[in-house]
Amino acid sequence: MSMLSRRELIRRLVAGAALGIGGGWTALAEAAPRRLIPWHNWSGAQACIPFARLAPKSEDELAEAVRNAVGTIRPVGASHSFSALVPTDGTLISMPYFTGLLAHDTGKMQSEFGGGTPMSTMGEALKAVGLALPNMSDIDYQTLGGAISTSTHGTGVTFGSYSTQVIGLRLVTARGEIVDCDAEHHPEIFRAARVGLGALGLITRVRLQNRKAFRLREKMWVAKTDDLLDDVATLTRENQHWEMQIITNSDYAAAVALNETEDPPTPPIDPAEEGGNDYVTAIQKLDQYGRDWPAARTAILNLVARTASFDERVGDSFDIFANVRNVRFNEMEYSVPAENGPACVREILRKIRDKRLPTWFPIEYRYVHADDIPLSMFEGGPRCSISVHQHYTMDYHNYFAAVEPIFWKYGGRPHWGKLHTLGARQLEPLYPRWKEFADVRAELDPQGKFLNGHLRTVFGA
Ligand SMILES: Cc1cc2nc3c(=O)[nH]c(=O)nc-3n(C[C@H](O)[C@H](O)[C@H](O)COP(=O)(O)OP(=O)(O)OC[C@H]3O[C@@H](n4cnc5c(N)ncnc54)[C@H](O)[C@@H]3O)c2cc1C
């Protein structure tokens, strides 16, 4: 038996600690000097210090890492979830080596991407082969695997979430097995994994149904929130993608309509002017000065809103869908049955006004088409998604606690990636196909390797 030098022993221990793989890991890891790298999400409200942070380079390496990982394993994408899906003091696995367009079929309008692909890179890659995502969320900073895992969505009564665009995927499961699933192969795993909360395994590849590349025209205008809500049926029928951002403490909202066009693109706007920075900062300032005089604040906000005007934009779909969001916030979003949207948001606005809840961030109001995915917020019927935000420097607990029961009253389901306080007892009755997901999860991960504290609450495990 060859003897290791002391220096070589230490080198191997450190390498083992960094990778978190290899036999006898626990004993080695305990002895090894380790560098702990803290993690936090985009808003800064979720944080953890994982024992190991891994970025495997191949499926075999990933499978080995999963088999030998220390503590609870959590996959992480771009850390853009507000809820505590990701934190673990065990092993955090990211997927920067599973990226890019892997295959495509322009005839069938299908493509395959790595599960860790930043969505901001997908638009150009698809355009180069004549394809596009049919609908997108309002940012593209997420990874593909992260976005589908929480049922991330955009807006449009005839458009489902990203998960509905998925026609197949590959998972590395808790046992370190590699499973390809679609409607024909392991259909029960496929149905569950299209919105899997990172609880079924790590997604290494995703096959998508695309459409041909297209351009969009964006129109924005300001109108009274009440009038927009009265006209919601027409606005959502006559525009492919319609939403509004309600300016809290005012009577107005900014409406946004996106429709397909063959018109030539308008000149690109200066990135410094994107992101609603000026608009949001102006509202924040007004709030600071006007908080003690709510009637005056409303009057000024109404005046500013009435005078706002916006240039129309035309561009590639992925450029128009995605916005820059560089003012940080925390967020709660529920999706209520579509017909309940107007009453629900009106009650939220009344609550903010009557209780003088301290907030100034706009409320986002969107519509999403129904699907049949067990844990999708949109399972079984069309929904209206309503998001309340709080600037990251302001406490969100009281505001969100006041609003959350209104969402419950209107039959809301919480966005998995956003803040909520529900556990299995409240969630299960909201999802008729809950057991379908629970059975697949128990089969794939009987020991709960992927369950952190938050997911144990969510699944009652
Ligand atoms: C500024 C901002 C704007 C947003 N806009 C929208 C919006 O318009 N619409 C909307 O619906 N949501 C929106 N969100 C929420 C966001 O889209 C979701 O929370 C999304 O899941 C984040 O993706 P991510 O790549 O950051 O994943 P993370 O937040 O890192 O992880 C999300 C979940 O996916 C799992 N996961 C990540 N990668 C993998 C993988 N490869 N395999 C298996 N599981 C994986 C994680 O374990 C976790 O459970 C927004 C968030 C922010 C911060």
The ligand as an SDF file (V2000), in Angstrom:
LIG
                    3D

 53 58  0  0  0  0  0  0  0  0999 V2000
  -37.1620   40.5070  -10.3810 C   0  0  0  0  0  0  0  0  0  0  0  0
  -37.9780   39.2340  -10.4680 C   0  0  0  0  0  0  0  0  0  0  0  0
  -38.9660   39.1400  -11.4310 C   0  0  0  0  0  0  0  0  0  0  0  0
  -39.7300   37.9630  -11.5270 C   0  0  0  0  0  0  0  0  0  0  0  0
  -40.6960   37.9060  -12.4800 N   0  0  0  0  0  0  0  0  0  0  0  0
  -41.4850   36.8010  -12.5640 C   0  0  0  0  0  0  0  0  0  0  0  0
  -42.5130   36.7050  -13.5410 C   0  0  0  0  0  0  0  0  0  0  0  0
  -42.6890   37.5890  -14.3760 O   0  0  0  0  0  0  0  0  0  0  0  0
  -43.2980   35.6010  -13.5130 N   0  0  0  0  0  0  0  0  0  0  0  0
  -43.1480   34.5980  -12.6100 C   0  0  0  0  0  0  0  0  0  0  0  0
  -43.9050   33.6290  -12.6210 O   0  0  0  0  0  0  0  0  0  0  0  0
  -42.1350   34.6460  -11.7070 N   0  0  0  0  0  0  0  0  0  0  0  0
  -41.3080   35.7110  -11.6680 C   0  0  0  0  0  0  0  0  0  0  0  0
  -40.2890   35.7450  -10.7500 N   0  0  0  0  0  0  0  0  0  0  0  0
  -40.0330   34.5490   -9.9340 C   0  0  0  0  0  0  0  0  0  0  0  0
  -39.0160   33.6230  -10.6280 C   0  0  0  0  0  0  0  0  0  0  0  0
  -39.2850   33.4970  -11.9920 O   0  0  0  0  0  0  0  0  0  0  0  0
  -39.0830   32.2060  -10.0320 C   0  0  0  0  0  0  0  0  0  0  0  0
  -38.9480   32.2370   -8.6610 O   0  0  0  0  0  0  0  0  0  0  0  0
  -38.0540   31.2620  -10.6840 C   0  0  0  0  0  0  0  0  0  0  0  0
  -38.2520   29.9740  -10.1540 O   0  0  0  0  0  0  0  0  0  0  0  0
  -36.6060   31.6840  -10.4350 C   0  0  0  0  0  0  0  0  0  0  0  0
  -35.7440   30.9200  -11.2520 O   0  0  0  0  0  0  0  0  0  0  0  0
  -34.2140   30.7310  -10.8350 P   0  0  0  0  0  0  0  0  0  0  0  0
  -33.4820   30.2160  -12.0140 O   0  0  0  0  0  0  0  0  0  0  0  0
  -33.7000   31.9440  -10.2010 O   0  0  0  0  0  0  0  0  0  0  0  0
  -34.3310   29.5380   -9.7940 O   0  0  0  0  0  0  0  0  0  0  0  0
  -34.0450   29.5220   -8.2170 P   0  0  0  0  0  0  0  0  0  0  0  0
  -34.8080   30.6250   -7.5910 O   0  0  0  0  0  0  0  0  0  0  0  0
  -32.5950   29.4570   -7.9770 O   0  0  0  0  0  0  0  0  0  0  0  0
  -34.7330   28.1180   -7.8650 O   0  0  0  0  0  0  0  0  0  0  0  0
  -36.1250   27.9780   -8.0020 C   0  0  0  0  0  0  0  0  0  0  0  0
  -36.5230   26.5170   -7.7940 C   0  0  0  0  0  0  0  0  0  0  0  0
  -36.0600   25.7380   -8.8810 O   0  0  0  0  0  0  0  0  0  0  0  0
  -35.2380   24.6790   -8.4200 C   0  0  0  0  0  0  0  0  0  0  0  0
  -34.2210   24.4780   -9.4460 N   0  0  0  0  0  0  0  0  0  0  0  0
  -33.3720   25.3910   -9.9570 C   0  0  0  0  0  0  0  0  0  0  0  0
  -32.6410   24.8260  -10.9480 N   0  0  0  0  0  0  0  0  0  0  0  0
  -33.0320   23.5280  -11.0320 C   0  0  0  0  0  0  0  0  0  0  0  0
  -32.6470   22.4220  -11.8450 C   0  0  0  0  0  0  0  0  0  0  0  0
  -31.7240   22.5290  -12.8200 N   0  0  0  0  0  0  0  0  0  0  0  0
  -33.2430   21.2280  -11.6280 N   0  0  0  0  0  0  0  0  0  0  0  0
  -34.2060   21.0930  -10.6780 C   0  0  0  0  0  0  0  0  0  0  0  0
  -34.6100   22.1030   -9.8940 N   0  0  0  0  0  0  0  0  0  0  0  0
  -34.0380   23.3070  -10.0820 C   0  0  0  0  0  0  0  0  0  0  0  0
  -34.7050   25.1410   -7.0800 C   0  0  0  0  0  0  0  0  0  0  0  0
  -34.3660   24.0610   -6.2590 O   0  0  0  0  0  0  0  0  0  0  0  0
  -35.9130   25.8860   -6.5420 C   0  0  0  0  0  0  0  0  0  0  0  0
  -36.8290   24.9810   -5.9980 O   0  0  0  0  0  0  0  0  0  0  0  0
  -39.4950   36.8770  -10.6410 C   0  0  0  0  0  0  0  0  0  0  0  0
  -38.4800   36.9790   -9.6840 C   0  0  0  0  0  0  0  0  0  0  0  0
  -37.7260   38.1450   -9.6010 C   0  0  0  0  0  0  0  0  0  0  0  0
  -36.6370   38.2470   -8.5710 C   0  0  0  0  0  0  0  0  0  0  0  0
  1  2  1  0
  2  3  1  0
  2 52  2  0
  3  4  2  0
  4  5  1  0
  4 50  1  0
  5  6  2  0
  6  7  1  0
  6 13  1  0
  7  8  2  0
  7  9  1  0
  9 10  1  0
 10 11  2  0
 10 12  1  0
 12 13  2  0
 13 14  1  0
 14 15  1  0
 14 50  1  0
 15 16  1  0
 16 17  1  0
 16 18  1  0
 18 19  1  0
 18 20  1  0
 20 21  1  0
 20 22  1  0
 22 23  1  0
 23 24  1  0
 24 25  2  0
 24 26  1  0
 24 27  1  0
 27 28  1  0
 28 29  2  0
 28 30  1  0
 28 31  1  0
 31 32  1  0
 32 33  1  0
 33 34  1  0
 33 48  1  0
 34 35  1  0
 35 36  1  0
 35 46  1  0
 36 37  1  0
 36 45  1  0
 37 38  2  0
 38 39  1  0
 39 40  1  0
 39 45  2  0
 40 41  1  0
 40 42  2  0
 42 43  1  0
 43 44  2  0
 44 45  1  0
 46 47  1  0
 46 48  1  0
 48 49  1  0
 50 51  2  0
 51 52  1  0
 52 53  1  0
M  END
$$$$
